[in-house]
């Protein structure tokens, strides 16, 4: 009888211990499920470090031979202007003139001053953005030599870019993570909790955009990090 009583007591204590174990484990899991997800933002403005500048002009003539000679002469003037102002030879590229025969335009009823129209494009691609912008401001000097540029051709437009993203990435990720941590600390304080370790963290995509439509040579870089922290009592 005593033996059975001892077995019953041991069994009861075992069940009680097992129940306590599951209760504490469940409470621990529930506590570990408490977390806060925050976002950290980092932004900065940087000057563009590369520019592609298509220089477009048109030439008109009734004779193809004369048109070709005029294009060659004016392209030489334009190239000399660029070289004299500091652009390197290897930074200049040329494309074949786009020749339009207005007599062949069946659906164009407008009266043209010349039969042939040539659209000429000379492109400057350079990492010396400040120099190129200085030359852009001087291009009207070429008017005296008979060169008038076309700025309203939708096919050709200046492009500024920023290619040194890897140089600013580490500092910006650190800044975004710090901002996320500060936000999580504030949330934990307001909810009368303590901030625990990081549960998950993801780095958002970096975006590079023009600061505004008037200053495409200044870029805005942006990154958002998502960090989830455990909350503890």
N, CA, C and O of each residue as an XYZ file, in Angstrom:
932
protein
N       0.834     -1.210      0.000
C       0.000      0.000      0.000
C       0.865      1.255      0.000
O       0.637      2.204     -0.750
N       1.896      1.216      0.899
C       2.809      2.353      0.978
C       3.557      2.527     -0.331
O       3.821      3.647     -0.769
N       3.897      1.398     -0.954
C       4.621      1.447     -2.226
C       3.771      2.124     -3.300
O       4.276      2.927     -4.085
N       2.483      1.798     -3.330
C       1.595      2.414     -4.322
C       1.415      3.904     -4.054
O       1.334      4.717     -4.975
N       1.353      4.246     -2.737
C       1.198      5.655     -2.375
C       2.405      6.464     -2.821
O       2.256      7.578     -3.324
N       3.602      5.910     -2.640
C       4.825      6.589     -3.074
C       4.834      6.763     -4.599
O       5.217      7.809     -5.123
N       4.401      5.707     -5.287
C       4.375      5.783     -6.759
C       3.412      6.869     -7.227
O       3.685      7.589     -8.187
N       2.258      6.976     -6.517
C       1.267      7.983     -6.876
C       1.808      9.393     -6.637
O       1.591     10.306     -7.433
N       2.529      9.543     -5.496
C       3.105     10.860     -5.176
C       4.160     11.242     -6.210
O       4.204     12.377     -6.685
N       5.005     10.276     -6.547
C       6.063     10.542     -7.544
C       5.444     10.898     -8.883
O       5.907     11.809     -9.570
N       4.381     10.165     -9.254
C       3.708     10.427    -10.524
C       3.070     11.815    -10.534
O       3.138     12.540    -11.526
N       2.444     12.169     -9.397
C       1.802     13.489     -9.297
C       2.831     14.599     -9.388
O       2.631     15.603    -10.071
N       3.969     14.393     -8.666
C       5.021     15.402     -8.720
C       5.596     15.527    -10.135
O       5.939     16.620    -10.585
N       5.694     14.400    -10.818
C       6.201     14.416    -12.191
C       5.272     15.175    -13.118
O       5.709     15.979    -13.942
N       3.982     14.906    -12.970
C       2.996     15.604    -13.807
C       3.014     17.100    -13.514
O       2.941     17.926    -14.423
N       3.115     17.440    -12.193
C       3.154     18.846    -11.804
C       4.395     19.543    -12.380
O       4.328     20.668    -12.875
N       5.528     18.836    -12.296
C       6.769     19.402    -12.825
C       6.705     19.593    -14.336
O       7.160     20.599    -14.881
N       6.120     18.584    -14.996
C       5.985     18.671    -16.448
C       5.060     19.827    -16.839
O       5.301     20.529    -17.820
N       3.992     20.008    -16.044
C       3.067     21.109    -16.310
C       3.747     22.455    -16.130
O       3.554     23.368    -16.933
N       4.542     22.576    -15.077
C       5.271     23.820    -14.843
C       6.263     24.098    -15.978
O       6.444     25.237    -16.409
N       6.891     23.029    -16.442
C       7.851     23.175    -17.536
C       7.162     23.735    -18.787
O       7.648     24.673    -19.420
N       6.015     23.130    -19.122
C       5.296     23.601    -20.309
C       4.773     25.028    -20.116
O       4.753     25.821    -21.057
N       4.348     25.347    -18.884
C       3.848     26.697    -18.607
C       4.956     27.728    -18.779
O       4.753     28.761    -19.418
N       6.130     27.451    -18.208
C       7.247     28.377    -18.319
C       7.741     28.484    -19.760
O       8.091     29.562    -20.240
N       7.760     27.335    -20.434
C       8.195     27.358    -21.839
C       7.244     28.185    -22.694
O       7.672     28.947    -23.561
N       5.933     28.024    -22.436
C       4.943     28.779    -23.202
C       5.073     30.277    -22.922
O       4.969     31.104    -23.827
N       5.302     30.604    -21.650
C       5.468     32.018    -21.278
C       6.710     32.598    -21.932
O       6.722     33.755    -22.354
N       7.777     31.766    -22.014
C       9.015     32.229    -22.631
C       8.814     32.480    -24.133
O       9.269     33.481    -24.686
N       8.110     31.526    -24.773
C       7.847     31.671    -26.199
C       6.978     32.890    -26.450
O       7.207     33.646    -27.394
N       5.978     33.074    -25.596
C       5.086     34.225    -25.758
C       5.865     35.524    -25.607
O       5.642     36.489    -26.338
N       6.794     35.531    -24.631
C       7.603     36.730    -24.412
C       8.512     36.985    -25.610
O       8.740     38.129    -26.006
N       9.027     35.892    -26.179
C       9.931     36.052    -27.316
C       9.180     36.497    -28.574
O       9.789     36.992    -29.522
N       7.873     36.321    -28.578
C       7.087     36.766    -29.726
C       6.837     38.263    -29.704
O       6.384     38.825    -30.701
N       7.116     38.905    -28.613
C       6.908     40.345    -28.522
C       8.046     41.045    -29.257
O       9.215     40.911    -28.895
N       7.689     41.781    -30.278
C       8.714     42.441    -31.089
C       8.137     43.711    -31.690
O       6.922     43.899    -31.748
N       9.039     44.576    -32.135
C       8.634     45.811    -32.791
C       9.414     45.943    -34.095
O      10.624     45.721    -34.133
N       8.704     46.306    -35.161
C       9.327     46.495    -36.467
C       9.422     47.987    -36.745
O       8.414     48.693    -36.719
N      10.619     48.463    -37.007
C      10.831     49.895    -37.256
C      11.607     50.072    -38.557
O      12.253     49.150    -39.056
N      11.519     51.282    -39.083
C      12.254     51.628    -40.297
C      13.215     52.770    -40.005
O      12.902     53.708    -39.271
N      14.374     52.660    -40.595
C      15.365     53.717    -40.461
C      15.689     54.301    -41.820
O      15.982     53.560    -42.758
N      15.641     55.626    -41.943
C      15.861     56.315    -43.212
C      17.178     57.077    -43.180
O      17.535     57.687    -42.172
N      17.897     57.032    -44.309
C      19.096     57.855    -44.491
C      19.026     58.495    -45.863
O      18.757     57.824    -46.859
N      19.270     59.795    -45.911
C      19.262     60.535    -47.174
C      20.462     61.460    -47.226
O      20.936     61.946    -46.199
N      20.940     61.692    -48.422
C      21.978     62.698    -48.608
C      21.999     63.174    -50.055
O      21.576     62.472    -50.973
N      22.506     64.387    -50.224
C      22.640     64.969    -51.557
C      24.102     64.954    -51.970
O      24.993     65.283    -51.186
N      24.328     64.564    -53.221
C      25.690     64.480    -53.743
C      25.729     65.070    -55.148
O      24.725     65.027    -55.859
N      26.857     65.614    -55.557
C      26.956     66.103    -56.940
C      27.121     64.932    -57.905
O      27.773     63.941    -57.578
N      26.539     65.045    -59.074
C      26.715     64.021    -60.106
C      28.199     63.912    -60.445
O      28.926     64.906    -60.427
N      28.640     62.693    -60.753
C      30.059     62.502    -61.071
C      30.287     62.070    -62.522
O      31.400     61.708    -62.904
N      29.220     62.113    -63.323
C      29.369     61.758    -64.740
C      28.258     62.449    -65.526
O      27.117     62.539    -65.071
N      28.616     62.933    -66.713
C      27.626     63.607    -67.547
C      27.759     63.160    -68.999
O      28.863     62.976    -69.512
N      26.621     62.992    -69.640
C      26.565     62.736    -71.083
C      25.827     63.911    -71.708
O      24.659     64.161    -71.412
N      26.533     64.629    -72.578
C      25.994     65.860    -73.161
C      25.946     65.746    -74.686
O      26.975     65.911    -75.341
N      24.791     65.472    -75.255
C      24.666     65.458    -76.718
C      24.486     66.894    -77.235
O      23.547     67.591    -76.851
N      25.384     67.309    -78.095
C      25.313     68.655    -78.673
C      24.712     68.514    -80.073
O      25.281     67.850    -80.940
N      23.579     69.137    -80.277
C      22.816     68.935    -81.512
C      22.715     70.261    -82.281
O      22.376     71.303    -81.720
N      23.017     70.184    -83.568
C      22.764     71.342    -84.425
C      22.247     70.861    -85.776
O      22.445     69.707    -86.157
N      21.587     71.756    -86.487
C      21.015     71.420    -87.798
C      21.667     72.249    -88.892
O      22.098     73.379    -88.665
N      21.730     71.672    -90.069
C      22.293     72.357    -91.231
C      21.348     72.135    -92.409
O      20.869     71.023    -92.628
N      21.084     73.198    -93.160
C      20.163     73.134    -94.299
C      20.897     73.477    -95.596
O      21.783     74.332    -95.614
N      20.514     72.795    -96.679
C      21.096     73.109    -97.982
C      20.293     72.387    -99.064
O      19.675     71.351    -98.822
N      20.324     72.966   -100.258
C      19.637     72.327   -101.384
C      20.516     71.322   -102.109
O      20.029     70.545   -102.931
N      21.805     71.335   -101.809
C      22.749     70.443   -102.486
C      23.413     69.543   -101.446
O      23.923     70.019   -100.432
N      23.401     68.250   -101.709
C      23.962     67.305   -100.747
C      25.464     67.503   -100.544
O      25.953     67.420    -99.417
N      26.191     67.761   -101.618
C      27.630     67.969   -101.504
C      27.961     69.175   -100.646
O      28.844     69.119    -99.791
N      27.245     70.265   -100.880
C      27.459     71.474   -100.085
C      27.046     71.251    -98.637
O      27.666     71.779    -97.714
N      25.993     70.464    -98.450
C      25.544     70.146    -97.089
C      26.630     69.390    -96.335
O      26.917     69.698    -95.178
N      27.231     68.407    -96.984
C      28.293     67.608    -96.364
C      29.473     68.502    -95.975
O      30.010     68.379    -94.874
N      29.871     69.391    -96.867
C      31.007     70.272    -96.586
C      30.704     71.197    -95.409
O      31.574     71.441    -94.572
N      29.482     71.708    -95.341
C      29.098     72.587    -94.237
C      29.100     71.841    -92.908
O      29.531     72.379    -91.888
N      28.614     70.595    -92.923
C      28.603     69.780    -91.702
C      30.024     69.510    -91.230
O      30.314     69.624    -90.040
N      30.907     69.154    -92.150
C      32.295     68.885    -91.789
C      32.963     70.121    -91.193
O      33.675     70.025    -90.194
N      32.733     71.272    -91.803
C      33.354     72.513    -91.338
C      32.857     72.893    -89.945
O      33.651     73.261    -89.081
N      31.560     72.806    -89.730
C      31.015     73.204    -88.434
C      31.336     72.198    -87.340
O      31.511     72.582    -86.184
N      31.415     70.934    -87.681
C      31.820     69.929    -86.699
C      33.258     70.161    -86.263
O      33.590     69.966    -85.093
N      34.112     70.572    -87.185
C      35.505     70.880    -86.848
C      35.572     72.087    -85.913
O      36.368     72.106    -84.974
N      34.732     73.096    -86.174
C      34.679     74.267    -85.298
C      34.233     73.873    -83.896
O      34.811     74.322    -82.907
N      33.206     73.035    -83.813
C      32.677     72.593    -82.525
C      33.706     71.765    -81.764
O      33.887     71.950    -80.561
N      34.376     70.859    -82.458
C      35.385     70.030    -81.801
C      36.525     70.887    -81.258
O      36.981     70.667    -80.136
N      36.984     71.850    -82.033
C      38.067     72.726    -81.584
C      37.641     73.508    -80.339
O      38.418     73.675    -79.400
N      36.408     73.976    -80.349
C      35.878     74.708    -79.199
C      35.928     73.847    -77.937
O      36.336     74.314    -76.874
N      35.514     72.600    -78.064
C      35.509     71.697    -76.914
C      36.929     71.403    -76.431
O      37.202     71.447    -75.231
N      37.826     71.106    -77.363
C      39.213     70.798    -76.996
C      39.902     72.006    -76.376
O      40.645     71.864    -75.405
N      39.668     73.170    -76.919
C      40.287     74.387    -76.383
C      39.812     74.695    -74.968
O      40.508     75.355    -74.196
N      38.627     74.213    -74.641
C      38.075     74.474    -73.307
C      38.308     73.335    -72.312
O      37.731     73.329    -71.225
N      39.153     72.373    -72.688
C      39.565     71.361    -71.715
C      38.971     69.981    -71.866
O      39.326     69.076    -71.110
N      38.066     69.791    -72.831
C      37.521     68.453    -73.051
C      38.571     67.598    -73.755
O      39.242     68.058    -74.679
N      38.705     66.346    -73.308
C      39.678     65.447    -73.912
C      39.118     64.827    -75.204
O      37.911     64.638    -75.353
N      40.028     64.524    -76.117
C      39.633     63.951    -77.405
C      38.821     62.674    -77.217
O      37.836     62.453    -77.922
N      39.236     61.825    -76.259
C      38.548     60.550    -76.065
C      37.176     60.720    -75.410
O      36.411     59.758    -75.336
N      36.859     61.900    -74.942
C      35.554     62.154    -74.337
C      34.516     62.622    -75.358
O      33.358     62.866    -75.019
N      34.953     62.742    -76.615
C      34.067     63.213    -77.681
C      33.752     62.053    -78.625
O      34.651     61.326    -79.047
N      32.489     61.887    -78.949
C      32.094     60.863    -79.925
C      31.172     61.492    -80.963
O      30.546     62.524    -80.718
N      31.103     60.847    -82.129
C      30.358     61.396    -83.257
C      29.358     60.368    -83.754
O      29.575     59.161    -83.648
N      28.272     60.864    -84.292
C      27.317     59.976    -84.955
C      27.086     60.504    -86.367
O      27.278     61.690    -86.633
N      26.678     59.627    -87.258
C      26.433     60.036    -88.637
C      25.267     61.018    -88.680
O      24.277     60.828    -87.973
N      25.367     62.058    -89.494
C      24.273     63.025    -89.594
C      22.980     62.353    -90.050
O      22.990     61.448    -90.884
N      21.900     62.803    -89.498
C      20.573     62.323    -89.891
C      20.068     63.243    -91.003
O      19.699     64.390    -90.752
N      20.055     62.726    -92.233
C      19.697     63.541    -93.395
C      18.219     63.344    -93.744
O      17.740     62.218    -93.877
N      17.521     64.449    -93.887
C      16.111     64.407    -94.267
C      15.930     65.107    -95.607
O      16.320     66.262    -95.775
N      15.329     64.388    -96.566
C      14.987     64.965    -97.870
C      13.535     65.421    -97.786
O      12.617     64.600    -97.814
N      13.333     66.724    -97.685
C      11.971     67.232    -97.489
C      11.070     66.974    -98.699
O       9.848     66.928    -98.559
N      11.663     66.805    -99.886
C      10.847     66.504   -101.075
C      10.237     65.111   -100.992
O       9.255     64.810   -101.671
N      10.818     64.276   -100.165
C      10.318     62.907   -100.045
C       9.293     62.742    -98.943
O       8.765     61.647    -98.751
N       9.003     63.798    -98.223
C       8.020     63.737    -97.145
C       6.619     63.945    -97.720
O       6.153     65.073    -97.882
N       5.966     62.826    -98.022
C       4.660     62.870    -98.689
C       3.607     63.563    -97.842
O       2.767     64.294    -98.368
N       3.646     63.337    -96.523
C       2.592     63.842    -95.640
C       2.947     65.198    -95.024
O       2.235     65.686    -94.148
N       4.030     65.797    -95.473
C       4.433     67.086    -94.942
C       4.152     68.170    -95.982
O       4.832     68.261    -97.004
N       3.138     68.990    -95.701
C       2.732     70.022    -96.663
C       3.388     71.368    -96.378
O       3.112     72.349    -97.069
N       4.249     71.423    -95.371
C       4.877     72.700    -95.040
C       5.888     73.103    -96.118
O       6.457     72.261    -96.813
N       6.084     74.394    -96.229
C       7.061     74.914    -97.179
C       8.420     74.998    -96.494
O       8.541     75.614    -95.436
N       9.443     74.385    -97.086
C      10.765     74.348    -96.484
C      11.720     75.289    -97.213
O      11.614     75.504    -98.420
N      12.664     75.846    -96.437
C      13.628     76.783    -97.013
C      14.713     76.071    -97.802
O      15.368     76.681    -98.647
N      14.909     74.786    -97.536
C      15.923     74.018    -98.253
C      15.451     72.586    -98.412
O      14.643     72.101    -97.620
N      15.954     71.910    -99.434
C      15.507     70.547    -99.681
C      16.046     69.577    -98.642
O      15.320     68.704    -98.166
N      17.328     69.729    -98.287
C      17.952     68.775    -97.375
C      18.176     69.401    -95.995
O      18.576     70.557    -95.865
N      17.900     68.588    -94.975
C      18.123     69.013    -93.589
C      18.976     67.947    -92.895
O      18.641     66.763    -92.923
N      20.077     68.374    -92.274
C      20.964     67.439    -91.569
C      20.926     67.741    -90.072
O      21.142     68.879    -89.654
N      20.656     66.731    -89.284
C      20.737     66.856    -87.826
C      22.037     66.191    -87.387
O      22.242     64.997    -87.600
N      22.899     66.977    -86.778
C      24.232     66.501    -86.402
C      24.331     66.424    -84.881
O      23.925     67.349    -84.177
N      24.875     65.309    -84.378
C      25.020     65.121    -82.929
C      26.471     64.798    -82.603
O      27.037     63.831    -83.113
N      27.065     65.623    -81.746
C      28.390     65.354    -81.187
C      28.203     65.198    -79.676
O      27.640     66.079    -79.027
N      28.670     64.091    -79.123
C      28.394     63.792    -77.721
C      29.655     63.870    -76.875
O      30.701     63.325    -77.227
N      29.523     64.563    -75.751
C      30.598     64.631    -74.763
C      30.190     63.758    -73.581
O      29.103     63.922    -73.026
N      31.064     62.831    -73.199
C      30.838     61.981    -72.025
C      32.046     62.124    -71.117
O      33.156     61.735    -71.479
N      31.823     62.687    -69.933
C      32.963     63.043    -69.091
C      32.625     62.908    -67.605
O      31.473     63.050    -67.195
N      33.663     62.628    -66.813
C      33.518     62.601    -65.354
C      33.808     63.972    -64.751
O      33.620     64.178    -63.552
N      34.266     64.909    -65.583
C      34.537     66.271    -65.117
C      33.270     67.106    -65.315
O      33.172     67.920    -66.233
N      32.308     66.876    -64.424
C      30.989     67.489    -64.583
C      31.060     69.012    -64.487
O      30.419     69.718    -65.267
N      31.834     69.512    -63.540
C      31.906     70.963    -63.364
C      32.464     71.652    -64.606
O      31.984     72.719    -64.991
N      33.479     71.046    -65.238
C      34.041     71.624    -66.455
C      33.020     71.629    -67.579
O      32.872     72.629    -68.281
N      32.318     70.524    -67.752
C      31.319     70.432    -68.825
C      30.227     71.474    -68.629
O      29.769     72.085    -69.594
N      29.812     71.677    -67.394
C      28.773     72.673    -67.131
C      29.274     74.082    -67.434
O      28.504     74.927    -67.891
N      30.541     74.340    -67.187
C      31.120     75.644    -67.534
C      31.096     75.857    -69.055
O      30.803     76.952    -69.537
N      31.408     74.793    -69.793
C      31.416     74.900    -71.260
C      29.996     75.077    -71.798
O      29.783     75.802    -72.770
N      29.038     74.422    -71.172
C      27.640     74.601    -71.582
C      27.246     76.072    -71.533
O      26.524     76.564    -72.400
N      27.731     76.766    -70.504
C      27.395     78.182    -70.347
C      28.070     79.053    -71.404
O      27.656     80.191    -71.625
N      29.113     78.524    -72.060
C      29.858     79.300    -73.064
C      29.443     79.006    -74.504
O      29.924     79.658    -75.432
N      28.561     78.038    -74.697
C      28.305     77.563    -76.059
C      27.721     78.635    -76.981
O      27.815     78.513    -78.202
N      27.125     79.674    -76.416
C      26.589     80.749    -77.262
C      27.697     81.503    -78.001
O      27.437     82.220    -78.967
N      28.937     81.329    -77.533
C      30.058     81.963    -78.237
C      30.165     81.461    -79.677
O      30.707     82.147    -80.543
N      29.651     80.272    -79.918
C      29.748     79.680    -81.252
C      28.738     80.260    -82.238
O      28.816     80.001    -83.439
N      27.804     81.034    -81.737
C      26.840     81.678    -82.634
C      27.552     82.579    -83.637
O      27.133     82.710    -84.787
N      28.640     83.198    -83.173
C      29.398     84.092    -84.057
C      30.031     83.342    -85.219
O      30.387     83.938    -86.236
N      30.171     81.995    -85.054
C      30.767     81.192    -86.118
C      29.703     80.392    -86.874
O      30.015     79.451    -87.605
N      28.452     80.784    -86.683
C      27.377     80.181    -87.463
C      26.819     78.890    -86.906
O      26.107     78.170    -87.606
N      27.137     78.579    -85.636
C      26.640     77.348    -85.030
C      25.510     77.669    -84.062
O      25.729     78.300    -83.028
N      24.308     77.236    -84.398
C      23.149     77.406    -83.509
C      22.704     76.020    -83.055
O      22.481     75.133    -83.879
N      22.576     75.837    -81.749
C      22.271     74.514    -81.209
C      20.775     74.303    -81.038
O      20.010     75.248    -80.846
N      20.382     73.049    -81.112
C      18.986     72.660    -80.956
C      18.797     72.006    -79.598
O      19.392     70.964    -79.322
N      17.967     72.611    -78.742
C      17.741     72.074    -77.398
C      16.383     71.413    -77.240
O      16.101     70.822    -76.197
N      15.538     71.503    -78.259
C      14.167     71.004    -78.108
C      13.925     69.670    -78.812
O      12.775     69.290    -79.035
N      14.985     68.961    -79.160
C      14.829     67.645    -79.793
C      14.681     66.596    -78.689
O      15.614     66.353    -77.923
N      13.500     65.978    -78.615
C      13.200     65.039    -77.532
C      14.110     63.809    -77.549
O      14.211     63.101    -76.547
N      14.766     63.551    -78.672
C      15.610     62.347    -78.766
C      16.937     62.504    -78.035
O      17.595     61.513    -77.717
N      17.327     63.734    -77.771
C      18.646     63.974    -77.194
C      18.510     64.890    -75.975
O      17.942     65.979    -76.065
N      19.029     64.443    -74.858
C      18.993     65.276    -73.667
C      20.186     64.942    -72.775
O      20.726     63.837    -72.823
N      20.580     65.905    -71.971
C      21.713     65.726    -71.063
C      21.347     64.713    -69.977
O      20.218     64.687    -69.488
N      22.318     63.884    -69.613
C      22.107     62.893    -68.562
C      23.228     63.026    -67.537
O      24.410     62.923    -67.865
N      22.831     63.255    -66.296
C      23.787     63.292    -65.183
C      23.589     62.029    -64.344
O      22.463     61.584    -64.123
N      24.697     61.464    -63.885
C      24.594     60.253    -63.075
C      25.596     60.289    -61.925
O      26.553     61.063    -61.923
N      25.339     59.421    -60.946
C      26.255     59.270    -59.811
C      26.655     57.804    -59.739
O      25.810     56.932    -59.534
N      27.951     57.534    -59.911
C      28.430     56.151    -60.009
C      29.248     55.689    -58.806
O      29.724     54.554    -58.783
N      29.416     56.562    -57.804
C      30.259     56.217    -56.651
C      29.419     55.775    -55.452
O      29.739     56.095    -54.308
N      28.341     55.035    -55.726
C      27.436     54.627    -54.649
C      28.145     53.784    -53.591
O      27.863     53.930    -52.402
N      29.059     52.907    -54.005
C      29.735     52.032    -53.045
C      30.550     52.809    -52.011
O      30.834     52.298    -50.928
N      30.920     54.033    -52.344
C      31.703     54.839    -51.408
C      30.849     55.410    -50.276
O      31.358     55.664    -49.184
N      29.571     55.610    -50.525
C      28.701     56.187    -49.497
C      27.778     55.145    -48.853
O      27.125     55.436    -47.851
N      27.722     53.955    -49.411
C      26.818     52.917    -48.901
C      27.033     52.599    -47.421
O      26.073     52.652    -46.653
N      28.275     52.267    -46.984
C      28.456     51.863    -45.581
C      27.979     52.919    -44.587
O      27.289     52.592    -43.620
N      28.338     54.173    -44.815
C      27.955     55.238    -43.886
C      26.438     55.435    -43.868
O      25.855     55.699    -42.816
N      25.807     55.307    -45.028
C      24.366     55.512    -45.090
C      23.607     54.353    -44.433
O      22.591     54.573    -43.774
N      24.091     53.138    -44.609
C      23.455     51.988    -43.945
C      23.586     52.118    -42.438
O      22.646     51.830    -41.698
N      24.765     52.558    -41.982
C      24.967     52.760    -40.544
C      24.014     53.823    -40.004
O      23.422     53.653    -38.938
N      23.873     54.911    -40.743
C      22.976     55.990    -40.318
C      21.527     55.517    -40.262
O      20.807     55.816    -39.309
N      21.100     54.775    -41.287
C      19.724     54.272    -41.320
C      19.466     53.305    -40.163
O      18.394     53.328    -39.558
N      20.456     52.452    -39.856
C      20.315     51.488    -38.752
C      20.242     52.207    -37.414
O      19.456     51.827    -36.546
N      21.051     53.237    -37.244
C      21.002     54.025    -36.006
C      19.656     54.710    -35.838
O      19.119     54.766    -34.732
N      19.111     55.229    -36.927
C      17.799     55.869    -36.858
C      16.708     54.863    -36.515
O      15.772     55.181    -35.781
N      16.828     53.651    -37.046
C      15.868     52.598    -36.713
C      15.960     52.232    -35.234
O      14.942     52.043    -34.568
N      17.175     52.134    -34.732
C      17.382     51.791    -33.311
C      16.797     52.867    -32.403
O      16.192     52.555    -31.378
N      16.974     54.129    -32.775
C      16.423     55.226    -31.971
C      14.901     55.161    -31.929
O      14.293     55.397    -30.885
N      14.290     54.842    -33.063
C      12.835     54.722    -33.112
C      12.350     53.553    -32.261
O      11.330     53.655    -31.579
N      13.083     52.442    -32.305
C      12.711     51.269    -31.507
C      12.870     51.554    -30.014
O      12.038     51.126    -29.214
N      13.914     52.262    -29.634
C      14.131     52.635    -28.232
C      12.968     53.478    -27.718
O      12.494     53.280    -26.600
N      12.511     54.425    -28.548
C      11.388     55.276    -28.153
C      10.120     54.451    -27.985
O       9.355     54.663    -27.044
N       9.899     53.509    -28.901
C       8.711     52.655    -28.807
C       8.767     51.816    -27.536
O       7.768     51.702    -26.824
N       9.926     51.227    -27.245
C      10.076     50.387    -26.058
C       9.832     51.198    -24.781
O       9.182     50.722    -23.850
N      10.352     52.408    -24.747
C      10.162     53.264    -23.579
C       8.691     53.607    -23.390
O       8.174     53.557    -22.274
N       8.020     53.955    -24.479
C       6.601     54.321    -24.393
C       5.729     53.138    -23.993
O       4.674     53.326    -23.388
N       6.160     51.913    -24.327
C       5.375     50.725    -23.991
C       5.867     50.062    -22.700
O       5.476     48.939    -22.384
N       6.733     50.774    -21.953
C       7.264     50.293    -20.676
C       7.955     48.931    -20.831
O       7.775     48.026    -20.015
N       8.724     48.818    -21.870
C       9.486     47.600    -22.138
C      10.956     47.953    -22.304
O      11.334     49.124    -22.321
N      11.767     46.924    -22.425
C      13.177     47.098    -22.732
C      13.446     46.541    -24.117
O      12.864     45.537    -24.527
N      14.332     47.207    -24.824
C      14.648     46.766    -26.175
C      15.633     45.601    -26.121
O      16.680     45.687    -25.479
N      15.285     44.514    -26.804
C      16.143     43.343    -26.837
C      17.030     43.321    -28.072
O      17.330     44.357    -28.665
N      17.433     42.132    -28.437
C      18.307     41.971    -29.599
C      17.501     42.073    -30.896
O      16.270     42.066    -30.897
N      18.243     42.169    -31.990
C      17.601     42.217    -33.308
C      17.038     40.837    -33.654
O      17.728     39.825    -33.540
N      15.784     40.817    -34.074
C      15.159     39.574    -34.512
C      15.388     39.360    -36.002
O      15.827     38.288    -36.420
N      15.094     40.373    -36.795
C      15.340     40.327    -38.244
C      15.762     41.721    -38.709
O      15.447     42.726    -38.072
N      16.465     41.758    -39.809
C      16.870     43.042    -40.380
C      17.012     42.885    -41.890
O      17.597     41.914    -42.370
N      16.478     43.839    -42.626
C      16.614     43.843    -44.082
C      17.011     45.237    -44.544
O      16.520     46.239    -44.025
N      17.899     45.288    -45.516
C      18.320     46.557    -46.102
C      17.501     46.832    -47.346
O      17.415     45.989    -48.239
N      16.906     47.999    -47.405
C      16.128     48.374    -48.571
C      17.019     48.706    -49.751
O      18.239     48.793    -49.611
N      16.413     48.891    -50.911
C      17.146     49.266    -52.115
C      17.562     50.738    -52.035
O      16.825     51.584    -51.526
N      18.743     51.015    -52.543
C      19.184     52.401    -52.661
C      18.506     53.018    -53.881
O      18.398     52.381    -54.929
N      18.055     54.249    -53.740
C      17.487     54.978    -54.865
C      18.299     56.244    -55.095
O      18.717     56.908    -54.146
N      18.518     56.572    -56.362
C      19.231     57.787    -56.742
C      18.350     58.558    -57.703
O      17.997     58.061    -58.773
N      17.995     59.773    -57.319
C      17.110     60.595    -58.138
C      17.664     62.015    -58.234
O      18.518     62.420    -57.446
N      17.159     62.761    -59.219
C      17.494     64.182    -59.279
C      16.913     64.872    -58.049
O      15.815     64.546    -57.599
N      17.663     65.824    -57.516
C      17.127     66.572    -56.377
C      15.826     67.272    -56.761
O      14.857     67.268    -56.002
N      15.819     67.868    -57.942
C      14.605     68.459    -58.508
C      14.835     68.609    -60.002
O      15.929     68.341    -60.498
N      13.814     69.033    -60.712
C      13.897     69.095    -62.174
C      14.826     70.206    -62.663
O      15.256     70.187    -63.816
N      15.137     71.168    -61.801
C      16.005     72.271    -62.205
C      17.485     72.013    -61.937
O      18.342     72.704    -62.487
N      17.789     71.028    -61.101
C      19.193     70.729    -60.772
C      19.471     69.236    -60.924
O      19.741     68.553    -59.936
N      19.407     68.729    -62.150
C      19.662     67.293    -62.353
C      21.107     66.895    -62.055
O      21.406     65.708    -61.927
N      21.999     67.871    -61.945
C      23.403     67.591    -61.628
C      23.633     67.424    -60.127
O      24.764     67.197    -59.697
N      22.574     67.534    -59.328
C      22.641     67.223    -57.899
C      21.704     66.052    -57.652
O      20.525     66.114    -57.999
N      22.223     64.987    -57.053
C      21.449     63.770    -56.860
C      21.066     63.588    -55.392
O      21.810     63.964    -54.485
N      19.897     63.008    -55.185
C      19.462     62.647    -53.832
C      19.505     61.122    -53.708
O      18.858     60.404    -54.471
N      20.278     60.645    -52.734
C      20.388     59.204    -52.479
C      19.559     58.877    -51.241
O      19.561     59.625    -50.263
N      18.856     57.757    -51.296
C      17.939     57.396    -50.206
C      17.992     55.887    -49.971
O      18.047     55.100    -50.916
N      17.973     55.500    -48.700
C      17.896     54.078    -48.362
C      17.075     53.924    -47.081
O      17.164     54.747    -46.170
N      16.283     52.866    -47.026
C      15.465     52.560    -45.846
C      15.804     51.146    -45.378
O      15.802     50.205    -46.172
N      16.097     51.002    -44.082
C      16.334     49.676    -43.511
C      15.151     49.297    -42.631
O      14.587     50.148    -41.943
N      14.775     48.025    -42.652
C      13.708     47.496    -41.798
C      14.339     46.593    -40.749
O      14.986     45.600    -41.081
N      14.148     46.942    -39.479
C      14.759     46.185    -38.379
C      13.677     45.795    -37.386
O      12.868     46.631    -36.983
N      13.659     44.533    -36.994
C      12.705     44.046    -35.992
C      13.476     43.676    -34.726
O      14.415     42.880    -34.760
N      13.056     44.273    -33.609
C      13.724     44.039    -32.310
C      12.796     43.258    -31.390
O      11.576     43.406    -31.454
N      13.387     42.418    -30.527
C      12.610     41.788    -29.458
C      12.336     42.821    -28.379
O      13.153     43.708    -28.130
N      11.171     42.696    -27.738
C      10.827     43.540    -26.590
C      10.826     42.669    -25.338
O      10.305     41.553    -25.342
N      11.411     43.190    -24.277
C      11.502     42.457    -23.026
C      10.921     43.300    -21.889
O      10.943     44.530    -21.932
N      10.392     42.596    -20.855
C       9.842     43.286    -19.675
C      10.985     43.825    -18.818
O      10.741     44.439    -17.779
